[in-house]
Amino acid sequence: MTRHPSSRWLMCVALLSLSLAANAFAQSGGVGGTVKSRGRALPSVRIYALMANAIRGEAVADESGTFRIQLPPGEYSLVFRLPGYAQVRVDGVGVAAAGEKIVNADLDPQPVELNKVVVSAGRRSEKLLDVAASVSVVDEAAIQRRVATSPLDHVASTPGVDFAVQGLQGRQMVSRGFNGTFGPSLLMLSDYRNAALPSVRASLSYFLTPNADDLERVEVVRGPASALYGSNAADGVVHFITKSPFDSPGTSTSVTGGSRSLFEGTGRFASIVNDRFAFKVSGSYFRGREWEAPPQPSEQQARDPIAERASAELRADYRFSPDAAAVLTVGTATALRTVDYTMIGTYQLDNARADFAQLRFNRGALFAQVYMNAAKSPAGSTVSLQTLQTAIDHSTTLVGQIQNGFDIGRSNITYGLDMVQTNPRTEGTVYGRNEDDDSSIETGIFAQASTNLSPRLQLVGAARFDDHSRTDDVVFSPRLAMVFTPKSGQRFRVSYNRAFSTPTPGNLFLDVLAASLDPLPYSIRAVGVPKDGFQFARDCNGLCMTSPFAPGQRLPLDATILWPAVVAFLRTSGVDISGIPAPKATDVGTELRSLDLRNGTFAVVGPTVNDVSPLLPTITNSFEAGYKGLVGQRLVFDGSVYATQRKNFIAPLSVATPNVFLQTASLAAYLGRFIPAAQAAALAAGIGGVAGNPQAPGIPLATVSPTDTSGGTDILLTYRNVGDVKLWGADLSAEFFANEHLTFAGAYSWLSDNLFPATRPGETDLSTNTPLNKALLSARAHTSTRDASVEIRGRHVGGFRMVDGVWNGQVDGFTVADIEAGIAIPGMGDARFSLTVQNIADNRHAEFLSAPVLGRLVLARVQYRR
């Protein structure tokens, strides 16, 4: 047998490698032992070996609770972790060469973990019971139990949160605020970065990059938070925090399948390169057949029945010292196929993308970051299903933030500076004539002081000043709170917050075709409010009108002067009235009617038309009192009551330009002079229309248009500040730990009002687009080792009237029940099978107007970690 030289070299290399490996093994040692809880073996515990706070090795306890980690000689700390048990740390574990150190651990069950560390409430790390706000935390154990199709699903059961599902991927969420189809009222953070899309300042769920394999926790701050976060935090904060590659190295993968032809694959890999550098990469892919939505006559193109998305994220951490680190993160998310909802209708998204790059640094209390969010939606990737017009988006947001803090006496001071530069770039497809003048800069400074007046009483005060380049005045946002802790595990708090929301780029610069009134020569156009507002001309012996039947002219408000247009229009329908003399203003009256977006009819409005004032920031004043604590040894109770007043609320898009009609009654009387009365009445109804009757809309002859729209005749939808809106509400939740295996939970939220009728001409009704009542009940059981668990959950959401641009109608309430179950897969290490059935009884319902009708959804997931 002849051996090739390359074969000999390969054999030599292999033998040398085995020799080196054996030598290294002989020089290394290890640590091993058994993990128990109350005398019983405890499997699935993760054990980390740390040296200088860096993870040097890890293992997972097997079914008998035993573990072993091979380590180089040295002194280590061992950390034992398992959800539902108190963490154990053993320091000073010495490992010698060619030896094994035995370390046993006993973990105590800890089902009631009240005092988690949070960062979102005060923009710094603090214990949950110390924060002066209403905060909930969804921890890693809860995240892993739920099989979700969107990251936002993990907060769906959080008290005080209004959550609307718009299909497999679409989600709309708000906390104690006004919900909507494309609303920016909730501040959504992902690892301290505002995840909103730049051009519209809306946080869209399918553009979030964190997946369940990478999520460490989700924090929810209910109510206003502008004193620390600035604009867009008037309705709370939800913060997705992912795992550090230093703290959680290894590989994890998940594969989910289910009904609706659903498939999702997620993965995460993290590695510690050395004491200073670690990195991770994560990604996900989702595809499913969307639930059917009720047909919409205004949609000219069918919706794509497939929902599909993909995302990826890369993060690198560098530690300069134990308390100083820099983190670089880049990510991308692509809506490969999905349908989304706006105030002017539905859009089909195909390969619309959102990218970001973020660099942050912290050293002790010092935190600084800079990041850019960028939209990447080329021509054809976003199409209006009403007009078939494409929306191009290459907008960017550049953000810089810095904050620091220090202790002085019994006080802790936190202060900082924010800057946000928004540059919409839509090639005229979204911002039209405003495309070259639509950028804005927002700057803010803030400070917060937390003072321990006594061991049981804490006072928190904060103040923030913000300036927006497109509004005139600086906005002041104060915050004052007091926390009383009568004993450990108990907390009472009272607070006052003043928050604000600046106009979005869409509020200011929007200029897009929303629909048309074919065969009538009118377009419906959605526009933002310019810096000086909109004024209506009144120099035509009163209001002026413009008509597509008399282009380029500004005419006095008299519909009879357009009688020749009526004759010509009817002739196209085969009706000849040329023999009837043209009426005069003394013969037939003129009537103003406004388009009703609900049904396409026209409703009579008064003769007065109000100018549209420049938009002001919405100011929200909120008072709140709350309690959270452990009652007895097994019941955790959390309750809040609040009162909120909003001034200068920016209402959704509504019609600002009424149309001009011949008055039907006087027209019928006039026509009766020349033709029989019955025929005259029918003809008058066809020409003048019957207000509110879709079968007889009439012929709009002109539009009362603002002076600065180049004499256009478009029907304009725009925004207005409206008067004061006052609300009262309560959020209650309780969790009862019957024993270490069984937990019951419940939550209830009440709102005083959710519909506010218009009080002035030109305004529209306001709706919170949320129910007055909602409730949740659940029961969860698990084995002592947490290897198996099951949870049954029921949710009731009341009905409400939805008013949001073109969407105006009743949303019915619903009650659904879900079940979740999971079990560790024997013999496969840290592998788990989970099953979720949403809406067990298949109670068909839609949670927003025009949204898909939801039914039963079955999801099964296999998850593996090492």
C-alpha positions in Angstrom: 0.0 0.0 0.0 1.5 3.4 -1.0 1.0 6.4 1.2 1.0 9.9 -0.3 3.2 12.5 1.4 0.2 14.6 2.3 -1.3 11.6 4.2 1.9 11.3 6.3 1.8 15.0 7.1 -1.9 14.7 8.1 -1.2 11.8 10.3 1.7 13.6 12.0 -0.4 16.7 12.5 -3.2 14.6 14.0 -0.8 12.8 16.4 0.7 16.1 17.4 -2.7 17.6 18.1 -3.8 14.7 20.2 -0.5 14.9 22.1 -1.0 18.6 22.8 -4.6 18.1 23.7 -3.7 15.3 26.1 -1.0 17.5 27.6 -3.4 20.4 28.0 -5.9 18.2 29.6 -3.3 16.9 32.0 -2.4 20.4 33.0 -6.1 21.5 33.5 -8.4 20.7 36.4 -12.1 21.1 36.9 -14.9 21.7 39.3 -17.9 19.5 39.8 -20.7 18.7 42.2 -24.4 18.3 42.7 -27.2 20.8 42.8 -30.2 20.1 45.0 -33.2 21.9 46.3 -34.6 20.8 49.7 -32.7 17.6 49.4 -33.9 16.7 45.9 -31.7 16.7 42.8 -32.3 19.8 40.7 -31.6 19.4 37.0 -31.3 22.2 34.3 -29.5 24.6 36.6 -26.9 26.7 34.7 -23.6 27.0 36.4 -21.1 29.7 35.4 -17.4 29.8 36.4 -16.2 33.4 36.6 -12.8 34.9 36.9 -12.5 38.7 37.2 -16.3 38.8 36.4 -15.7 37.1 33.0 -17.2 33.7 32.3 -14.5 31.1 31.8 -16.7 28.1 31.6 -20.3 26.9 32.1 -22.4 23.8 32.4 -26.0 22.6 32.8 -26.8 20.2 35.6 -28.1 16.8 34.3 -31.2 14.9 35.5 -29.4 13.8 38.7 -28.3 17.4 39.4 -24.6 16.7 38.8 -22.3 18.9 36.7 -18.7 19.3 35.8 -16.7 22.2 34.2 -13.1 21.7 32.9 -11.0 24.8 33.8 -7.4 25.9 33.8 -5.8 26.3 37.3 -6.9 29.4 39.2 -9.4 30.8 41.6 -13.0 31.1 40.4 -16.5 32.1 41.5 -19.4 29.8 40.7 -22.9 31.1 40.0 -25.9 28.8 40.0 -29.0 30.0 38.2 -32.4 28.6 37.5 -35.6 30.6 37.0 -37.9 30.4 40.1 -35.0 29.8 42.5 -32.7 32.2 44.4 -29.4 32.6 42.7 -26.4 31.1 44.6 -22.8 32.4 44.3 -19.8 30.6 45.7 -16.5 32.6 45.7 -13.0 31.4 46.3 -13.2 28.1 44.4 -9.6 27.1 43.8 -8.9 24.7 40.9 -5.6 22.9 40.7 -3.9 21.2 37.8 -5.1 17.6 37.2 -7.5 17.8 40.0 -11.3 18.3 40.6 -12.8 20.6 43.1 -16.2 19.5 44.5 -18.7 22.2 45.1 -22.3 21.3 46.0 -25.1 23.9 46.0 -28.6 24.0 47.5 -31.1 26.4 45.8 -34.1 27.7 47.6 -37.4 28.2 45.6 -38.1 31.9 45.1 -41.5 32.2 43.4 -42.0 35.7 44.7 -39.3 38.0 43.3 -40.5 41.5 44.0 -37.3 43.6 43.8 -35.9 43.1 40.4 -33.5 45.6 39.0 -34.9 47.9 36.3 -33.4 50.7 34.2 -36.4 52.2 32.3 -38.2 54.0 35.0 -35.4 56.3 36.1 -32.9 55.9 33.2 -30.6 54.2 35.8 -30.4 50.9 37.6 -32.7 50.7 40.6 -34.7 48.2 42.5 -38.2 47.7 41.3 -39.7 48.6 44.8 -37.7 51.8 44.8 -38.9 53.3 41.6 -41.5 56.1 41.7 -43.5 54.8 38.8 -45.8 52.0 37.8 -43.5 49.4 36.3 -43.8 45.8 35.3 -41.0 43.4 34.3 -41.4 40.4 32.0 -38.4 38.2 32.9 -36.6 35.6 30.9 -38.5 32.7 32.4 -41.9 34.2 31.3 -40.4 34.9 27.8 -39.3 31.3 27.4 -42.7 29.9 28.5 -44.6 31.8 25.8 -44.4 30.8 22.1 -44.9 34.2 20.4 -45.1 35.5 16.8 -44.0 39.0 17.8 -41.8 40.4 20.5 -44.7 42.5 21.7 -46.7 39.4 22.5 -44.6 39.0 25.7 -46.2 42.2 27.2 -49.8 41.5 26.1 -50.7 40.3 29.5 -49.1 43.2 31.4 -51.6 45.2 33.5 -52.5 48.6 32.2 -51.5 47.9 28.6 -53.9 48.1 25.7 -52.9 45.6 23.1 -54.5 45.2 19.6 -53.5 42.4 17.3 -53.6 43.1 13.6 -52.8 39.7 12.2 -49.8 37.4 12.6 -47.3 40.2 12.8 -49.0 43.6 13.3 -49.4 44.9 16.9 -50.6 48.2 18.3 -49.9 48.9 21.9 -50.3 51.8 24.3 -50.2 52.3 28.1 -52.9 54.6 29.5 -53.0 56.5 26.2 -54.7 56.9 22.8 -54.1 53.8 20.6 -54.3 53.9 16.8 -53.4 52.2 13.6 -50.0 53.8 13.2 -49.6 55.6 16.5 -46.3 57.0 17.9 -47.7 57.6 21.4 -45.7 54.7 23.1 -42.0 55.0 23.3 -40.5 51.6 22.3 -36.8 51.0 23.2 -34.5 48.2 22.2 -31.4 48.1 24.3 -31.8 51.9 25.0 -32.4 52.8 21.4 -35.7 54.3 20.2 -36.9 51.7 17.7 -39.3 54.0 15.9 -39.2 54.3 12.1 -37.6 57.7 11.2 -40.0 59.3 8.8 -43.3 58.6 10.7 -42.0 58.1 14.3 -44.0 55.0 14.6 -42.8 51.8 16.3 -43.8 48.9 14.1 -43.6 45.5 15.6 -42.3 43.7 12.5 -39.2 45.9 12.5 -38.1 44.9 16.0 -34.9 42.8 15.9 -34.8 41.0 19.3 -36.0 37.4 19.3 -37.0 35.1 22.2 -33.6 33.4 22.2 -31.9 36.7 22.9 -34.3 38.5 25.2 -33.3 38.9 28.8 -36.3 40.9 29.9 -38.9 43.4 28.9 -39.7 46.5 31.1 -43.0 48.4 30.9 -43.4 51.8 32.4 -47.0 52.8 32.5 -48.1 56.5 32.2 -46.1 59.6 31.3 -42.3 59.5 31.3 -41.3 62.7 29.5 -39.4 64.2 32.4 -36.6 61.7 31.6 -37.3 60.5 28.1 -38.6 63.7 26.4 -41.2 63.7 23.6 -43.1 60.5 22.7 -43.0 59.1 26.2 -46.4 60.6 27.3 -48.1 57.2 27.1 -45.4 55.1 28.7 -42.3 53.1 27.7 -41.7 49.5 26.7 -38.0 48.5 26.7 -36.7 45.3 25.2 -33.3 44.4 26.9 -31.2 41.6 25.3 -28.6 39.4 26.8 -25.0 40.3 27.1 -22.5 38.0 25.3 -20.4 38.1 28.5 -23.2 37.0 30.7 -24.8 34.5 28.4 -22.4 32.8 26.0 -23.3 29.8 24.0 -25.7 28.7 21.2 -29.5 28.6 21.2 -31.9 27.8 18.4 -35.6 27.6 18.1 -37.9 26.2 15.5 -41.7 27.0 15.6 -44.4 25.6 13.4 -48.2 25.8 13.6 -51.5 26.4 11.9 -51.8 29.0 9.2 -48.8 27.4 7.6 -46.7 29.1 10.1 -42.9 28.7 10.4 -40.4 30.6 12.4 -36.7 29.9 13.0 -34.6 31.9 15.4 -31.0 31.6 16.6 -28.3 33.1 18.7 -24.6 32.5 19.1 -22.5 34.3 21.7 -18.8 33.9 22.5 -16.3 35.3 24.9 -13.0 35.8 23.0 -11.0 37.0 26.0 -11.4 38.9 29.3 -12.2 42.1 27.4 -14.0 41.1 24.2 -17.2 39.2 23.5 -19.7 39.2 20.7 -23.0 37.7 19.7 -25.1 37.3 16.5 -28.8 36.6 16.4 -31.5 36.3 13.7 -35.0 35.2 12.9 -37.2 34.3 9.9 -41.0 34.2 10.0 -43.6 33.2 7.5 -47.3 32.4 7.8 -50.6 32.7 6.0 -52.4 35.7 7.3 -55.9 35.6 8.7 -58.6 36.9 6.3 -59.7 40.5 6.7 -63.2 41.8 5.9 -63.4 43.1 2.3 -62.7 46.8 1.8 -64.4 48.4 -1.3 -61.8 51.2 -1.3 -58.9 48.7 -1.9 -58.0 48.4 -5.6 -55.6 45.6 -5.1 -55.9 42.4 -3.2 -53.9 41.9 0.0 -51.0 39.5 -0.1 -52.2 36.5 2.0 -48.6 35.8 3.2 -46.9 37.5 6.2 -43.2 37.2 6.1 -40.3 38.9 7.8 -36.6 38.4 8.6 -34.2 40.1 11.0 -30.6 39.9 12.1 -28.4 41.6 14.8 -24.7 41.7 15.5 -23.3 43.0 18.8 -19.7 43.3 20.1 -18.8 44.2 23.7 -15.5 45.5 24.8 -14.7 45.9 28.5 -12.0 48.4 29.4 -12.4 47.6 33.1 -14.9 45.9 35.4 -17.1 49.1 35.4 -16.4 50.5 31.9 -17.5 49.0 28.6 -18.4 49.9 25.0 -21.1 48.1 23.0 -21.4 48.3 19.2 -24.6 46.9 17.7 -25.9 46.8 14.1 -29.1 45.3 13.0 -31.6 45.0 10.2 -35.3 43.9 9.9 -37.1 43.4 6.6 -40.9 43.2 6.1 -40.7 40.7 3.2 -44.5 40.7 2.9 -47.0 42.3 5.2 -50.0 44.6 5.3 -50.1 47.6 7.6 -52.7 50.1 8.5 -52.5 53.9 8.5 -55.0 56.7 9.1 -55.5 57.0 5.3 -55.9 53.3 4.6 -53.9 50.1 4.1 -50.4 49.6 2.6 -48.9 46.5 1.2 -45.2 46.1 2.2 -42.8 44.0 0.1 -39.1 44.1 1.1 -39.4 47.2 3.2 -36.4 47.4 5.5 -35.3 49.2 8.6 -31.6 49.3 9.6 -29.7 50.7 12.6 -26.2 51.1 14.0 -25.6 52.0 17.7 -22.5 52.6 19.8 -22.9 53.0 23.5 -20.5 53.4 26.4 -20.9 53.3 30.1 -18.5 53.8 33.0 -20.1 53.7 36.4 -23.0 56.2 36.3 -21.8 57.7 33.0 -23.7 56.6 29.9 -23.4 57.9 26.4 -24.6 56.6 23.1 -25.0 57.6 19.4 -27.2 55.7 17.0 -28.8 56.0 13.6 -32.1 54.5 12.4 -32.5 54.3 8.7 -35.4 53.2 6.5 -34.7 51.4 3.3 -37.9 51.2 1.3 -37.3 51.6 -2.5 -39.9 52.2 -5.1 -42.5 49.4 -5.2 -41.8 48.2 -1.7 -44.7 50.0 -0.1 -47.9 50.5 -2.1 -51.2 52.1 -1.1 -54.0 49.6 -1.7 -56.4 52.5 -2.2 -54.5 54.6 -4.8 -51.8 52.1 -5.9 -49.2 54.8 -5.4 -45.9 53.8 -4.1 -44.3 55.2 -0.9 -40.5 55.5 -1.0 -38.6 55.9 2.2 -34.9 56.5 2.8 -35.3 58.6 5.9 -32.9 58.6 8.8 -32.8 59.6 12.5 -29.6 60.5 14.2 -29.6 60.5 18.0 -27.0 61.4 20.5 -27.5 61.0 24.3 -25.3 61.4 27.4 -26.1 61.1 31.0 -24.2 60.9 34.3 -24.9 60.8 38.0 -23.4 61.1 41.4 -24.3 60.7 45.1 -24.3 63.7 47.4 -25.3 63.1 51.0 -28.6 61.1 51.0 -29.4 62.1 47.4 -28.6 60.6 44.0 -28.5 63.0 41.1 -28.9 61.9 37.4 -28.6 64.5 34.6 -28.2 64.3 30.9 -28.6 65.7 27.4 -30.4 64.3 24.3 -30.4 65.4 20.6 -32.5 63.9 17.8 -32.2 64.9 14.2 -34.8 63.6 11.8 -34.3 63.7 8.0 -37.3 62.4 6.1 -36.4 61.4 2.5 -39.3 60.1 0.6 -38.7 61.5 -3.0 -42.0 63.3 -2.7 -44.1 60.2 -2.3 -45.0 60.9 1.3 -44.1 64.5 2.0 -44.9 65.9 -1.5 -44.3 69.6 -1.8 -42.6 69.6 1.6 -39.9 67.2 0.6 -37.1 69.8 0.6 -38.1 71.4 3.9 -39.1 68.7 6.3 -36.1 68.0 8.6 -36.2 68.8 12.3 -33.9 68.9 15.4 -35.0 68.2 18.9 -32.8 68.9 21.9 -33.5 68.3 25.6 -31.8 68.5 29.0 -32.9 66.8 32.1 -32.1 66.2 35.7 -33.5 64.0 38.4 -32.8 63.9 42.2 -33.7 61.1 44.5 -33.4 61.8 48.2 -33.9 59.5 51.1 -35.7 61.8 53.6 -35.7 58.9 56.1 -35.1 55.2 56.0 -38.8 54.8 54.9 -39.5 57.9 52.9 -38.0 58.8 49.5 -38.6 62.0 47.5 -38.0 62.1 43.7 -38.0 65.2 41.6 -37.1 65.7 37.9 -37.2 68.4 35.4 -36.7 68.5 31.6 -36.5 71.3 29.0 -37.0 70.4 25.3 -36.8 72.5 22.1 -38.2 71.5 18.7 -36.9 73.4 15.7 -40.4 73.4 14.2 -42.3 74.7 17.1 -42.0 78.1 18.8 -41.8 77.5 22.6 -39.5 75.4 24.8 -41.5 72.7 26.7 -41.0 72.2 30.4 -41.7 68.7 31.9 -41.5 68.4 35.7 -42.0 65.3 37.8 -42.5 65.0 41.5 -43.0 61.7 43.4 -42.9 60.3 46.9 -42.3 56.7 47.9 -43.1 55.4 51.4 -41.9 52.0 52.5 -43.5 51.0 55.8 -41.6 47.7 55.8 -39.7 45.4 53.6 -41.7 44.3 50.6 -44.2 47.1 50.8 -44.3 50.3 48.8 -46.8 53.3 48.6 -46.2 56.0 46.0 -47.8 59.2 44.9 -46.6 61.2 41.8 -47.2 64.1 39.5 -46.0 64.1 35.9 -46.2 66.6 33.2 -45.4 65.1 29.8 -45.5 66.3 26.2 -45.7 65.0 22.7 -44.3 67.1 19.8 -45.9 67.0 16.4 -44.6 64.1 14.3 -43.0 64.6 10.8 -46.3 63.4 9.4 -48.3 65.9 11.5 -46.2 68.7 10.0 -45.1 67.7 6.5 -47.5 64.9 5.2 -48.6 65.5 1.6 -50.0 62.3 0.0 -52.9 61.2 -2.1 -55.3 59.2 0.1 -58.2 58.4 -2.3 -60.3 59.8 -5.1 -64.0 60.3 -5.6 -64.3 58.7 -9.0 -66.2 59.5 -11.2 -66.3 63.0 -9.6 -63.1 65.1 -10.3 -62.0 65.3 -6.7 -59.0 63.8 -4.8 -58.7 63.3 -1.1 -55.3 64.4 0.1 -53.8 64.0 3.6 -51.6 67.0 4.5 -49.6 68.1 7.5 -50.1 71.5 9.1 -47.5 74.1 8.0 -45.8 76.4 10.5 -48.4 79.2 10.0 -51.4 76.8 9.8 -54.2 77.0 7.2 -56.3 80.1 6.5 -59.4 80.3 4.4 -60.0 83.2 2.1 -62.9 85.5 3.0 -62.5 88.2 0.4 -65.3 87.0 -1.9 -68.0 88.8 0.0 -67.5 86.1 2.5 -65.9 82.6 2.0 -64.3 81.7 -1.3 -64.6 78.4 -3.1 -62.6 76.7 -5.9 -64.1 74.2 -8.4 -62.7 71.6 -10.8 -65.5 72.8 -13.1 -63.9 76.3 -13.2 -60.2 75.7 -12.8 -57.8 78.4 -11.5 -60.6 80.7 -10.2 -61.5 81.7 -6.7 -65.2 82.2 -6.7 -67.8 83.6 -4.2 -69.6 81.0 -2.2 -72.6 80.5 -4.5 -73.3 77.1 -6.0 -75.7 78.5 -8.6 -72.9 80.1 -10.6 -71.8 76.5 -11.4 -75.1 75.5 -12.9 -73.5 74.9 -16.4 -71.3 72.3 -14.8 -74.4 70.5 -13.4 -76.0 70.5 -16.9 -72.8 69.1 -18.4 -72.3 66.4 -15.7 -75.9 65.1 -16.1 -75.5 65.0 -19.8 -72.8 62.4 -19.4 -75.3 60.3 -17.6 -77.9 60.6 -20.3 -80.0 63.3 -18.5 -80.7 66.5 -20.4 -81.8 69.5 -18.3 -80.5 72.2 -20.7 -84.0 73.4 -21.2 -84.2 74.5 -17.5 -83.0 78.1 -16.9 -80.0 78.6 -14.6 -81.2 79.5 -11.1 -80.0 82.4 -9.2 -78.8 82.6 -5.6 -82.2 83.9 -4.7 -83.8 80.8 -6.2 -81.7 78.0 -4.8 -79.6 78.1 -1.7 -76.0 77.0 -1.2 -75.1 74.4 1.4 -71.8 73.3 2.9 -71.2 69.6 3.6 -68.2 67.7 4.9 -67.2 64.2 3.6 -67.9 61.5 6.1 -65.0 59.1 6.0 -67.1 56.3 7.5 -69.3 55.8 4.5 -68.3 58.2 1.7 -71.4 60.4 2.2 -71.5 64.1 2.9 -72.9 65.6 6.2 -74.2 69.1 6.5 -72.0 71.5 8.4 -72.6 75.1 9.5 -71.8 78.1 7.4 -68.7 78.9 9.5 -65.4 77.4 8.5 -62.6 77.6 11.1 -59.0 78.2 10.2 -56.5 75.5 11.1 -54.0 76.8 13.7 -50.4 75.9 13.8 -49.9 72.7 15.8 -48.8 72.9 19.4 -47.2 70.1 21.5 -49.7 68.0 23.4 -49.3 68.5 27.2 -50.3 65.7 29.5 -50.7 66.3 33.3 -51.0 63.2 35.4 -51.6 62.4 39.0 -51.1 58.9 40.3 -51.2 57.0 43.6 -50.2 53.4 43.9 -49.2 50.5 46.1 -47.1 47.3 45.4 -46.2 44.7 48.0 -46.4 41.3 49.4 -49.5 40.7 51.4 -49.0 37.8 53.8 -46.5 35.3 52.4 -48.1 34.3 49.1 -50.0 37.3 47.6 -48.4 40.0 45.6 -50.7 43.0 44.9 -50.1 46.0 42.6 -52.6 48.8 42.3 -52.7 52.3 40.8 -55.3 55.0 40.3 -54.6 58.0 38.1 -56.1 61.1 36.7 -54.9 62.6 33.4 -55.6 65.8 31.6 -54.4 66.4 28.0 -54.2 69.9 26.5 -53.8 70.7 22.8 -54.3 67.0 22.0 -53.4 66.4 18.3 -56.5 64.7 16.9 -56.3 62.1 14.1 -56.7 63.1 10.4 -60.1 64.6 9.7 -61.7 66.6 6.9 -60.8 70.3 7.0 -62.3 71.5 3.7 -66.1 71.3 3.2 -67.7 70.9 -0.2 -70.3 73.1 -1.8 -73.7 71.8 -2.8 -76.9 73.1 -4.2 -79.5 73.0 -1.4 -81.8 70.1 -2.2 -85.1 71.5 -0.8 -84.9 74.9 -2.5 -83.6 73.2 -5.7 -86.6 70.8 -5.8 -89.0 73.8 -5.4 -87.2 75.6 -8.3 -87.2 72.6 -10.6 -90.9 72.2 -9.8 -91.6 75.3 -11.8 -90.6 73.5 -15.0 -91.2 69.7 -14.5 -93.6 67.6 -12.4 -93.1 67.8 -8.6 -92.2 64.1 -8.3 -89.7 64.3 -11.1 -88.3 67.5 -9.6 -87.8 66.0 -6.2 -86.0 63.0 -7.6 -83.8 65.2 -9.8 -83.0 67.5 -6.9 -82.0 64.6 -4.8 -79.6 63.4 -7.5 -78.1 66.9 -7.9 -78.1 68.3 -4.4 -78.0 64.9 -2.7 -79.5 63.8 0.6 -77.1 64.4 3.5 -75.9 61.1 5.0 -77.5 58.9 2.3 -74.9 56.9 0.4 -77.5 56.2 -2.3 -77.9 59.9 -3.0 -74.6 61.7 -2.3 -75.3 64.5 -4.8 -72.8 66.5 -6.9 -70.2 68.5 -4.9 -69.6 71.5 -7.1 -66.7 73.1 -5.3 -64.4 73.0 -2.3 -63.8 75.7 0.4 -60.0 75.5 0.3 -57.2 77.2 2.3 -55.4 80.1 0.6 -52.0 78.4 0.5 -52.9 75.3 -1.5 -52.5 76.9 -4.9 -56.2 77.1 -5.4 -56.5 73.3 -5.4 -59.9 71.6 -5.1 -58.6 68.6 -3.2 -60.6 67.5 -0.1 -58.0 67.9 2.6 -57.5 65.7 5.6 -55.3 67.3 8.3 -54.6 67.5 12.0 -55.9 69.9 14.6 -55.2 70.6 18.3 -58.4 70.1 20.2 -59.4 71.1 23.7 -58.9 69.5 27.1 -59.4 65.7 27.4 -59.8 64.4 31.0 -59.5 60.8 32.0 -59.5 58.8 35.2 -58.4 55.2 35.5 -57.2 52.3 37.6 -54.9 49.3 37.1 -55.1 46.4 39.5 -53.2 43.1 39.5 -52.6 40.3 41.9 -50.5 37.1 41.9 -51.1 34.3 44.4 -48.5 31.6 45.0 -50.6 28.7 46.3 -47.4 26.6 46.7 -44.1 26.2 44.9 -45.9 24.5 42.0 -49.1 26.5 41.5 -49.6 30.2 40.8 -52.8 32.2 40.1 -52.8 35.7 38.7 -55.4 38.3 37.7 -55.5 41.9 36.4 -58.2 44.4 35.8 -58.1 47.9 34.2 -60.8 50.5 34.2 -61.1 53.8 32.2 -63.6 56.5 32.9 -64.2 57.5 29.2 -63.1 56.4 25.8 -65.1 58.6 23.5 -65.2 62.4 23.4 -67.7 64.0 21.0 -66.6 67.0 19.0 -67.5 70.4 20.5 -66.5 72.8 17.8 -67.1 73.0 14.0 -64.4 71.4 12.0 -63.4 69.0 14.8 -64.0 65.3 14.8 -65.0 63.0 17.6 -62.1 61.7 19.7 -61.6 58.1 20.8 -58.9 56.5 22.9 -59.5 53.4 20.6 -59.3 51.3 23.8 -62.0 49.7 25.9 -63.4 51.0 29.2 -62.8 47.6 30.9 -60.4 44.8 30.3 -59.5 41.8 32.6 -57.1 38.8 32.7 -57.1 35.6 34.7 -54.5 32.9 34.6 -53.3 29.7 36.4 -49.8 28.3 36.1 -48.4 25.0 37.3 -44.9 23.5 37.1 -42.9 20.7 38.5 -40.4 21.4 41.3 -37.5 21.2 38.8 -39.3 23.4 36.3 -38.9 20.7 33.7 -42.6 20.8 32.9 -45.1 23.6 33.1 -48.6 24.5 31.9 -50.5 27.8 32.0 -54.1 28.6 31.2 -55.0 32.2 30.6 -58.3 34.0 29.9 -58.6 37.6 28.6 -61.6 39.9 28.2 -61.5 43.1 26.3 -64.5 45.4 26.1 -65.8 47.0 22.9 -65.2 50.6 21.8 -65.8 53.0 19.0 -62.7 53.5 16.8 -62.0 56.9 15.3 -58.7 57.1 13.5 -58.6 58.8 10.2 -60.6 56.8 7.6 -61.4 54.2 10.2 -64.6 55.1 12.1 -66.9 52.5 13.5 -67.6 50.0 16.3 -65.1 47.4 17.4 -66.8 44.6 19.3 -65.5 43.2 22.6 -64.2 39.7 22.9 -63.2 37.0 25.4 -60.5 34.4 24.6 -58.7 31.7 26.4 -55.1 30.5 25.7 -53.1 27.5 27.0 -49.3 27.1 27.1 -47.4 24.0 28.0 -43.7 23.1 28.0 -41.5 20.2 28.9 -37.8 19.5 28.9 -36.8 16.8 26.3 -35.1 13.9 28.2 -31.6 13.0 27.2 -31.0 16.2 25.1 -29.5 18.5 27.7 -31.0 22.0 27.7 -33.7 21.2 25.1 -37.4 22.0 25.5 -40.7 21.4 23.7 -43.4 24.1 24.0 -47.0 24.2 22.8 -49.3 27.2 22.7 -52.9 27.3 21.6 -54.3 30.8 21.3 -58.0 31.4 21.3 -58.9 27.8 22.2 -62.6 28.2 21.5 -61.9 29.7 18.1 -63.9 32.9 19.0 -63.6 34.8 15.7 -63.0 38.5 16.3 -61.2 41.6 15.0 -59.4 43.8 17.4 -59.3 46.9 15.1 -61.4 48.0 12.1 -60.3 46.4 8.8 -57.8 44.1 10.7 -57.9 40.4 10.0 -60.5 38.3 11.8 -58.6 36.2 14.3 -59.3 32.6 15.2 -57.6 29.7 16.9 -53.8 29.6 16.4 -51.7 26.5 17.3 -48.0 26.9 17.8 -45.4 24.3 18.6 -41.7 25.1 19.3 -38.5 23.1 19.9 -35.8 25.0 21.6 -32.2 23.9 22.2 -29.4 25.6 24.1 -25.8 24.7 24.8 
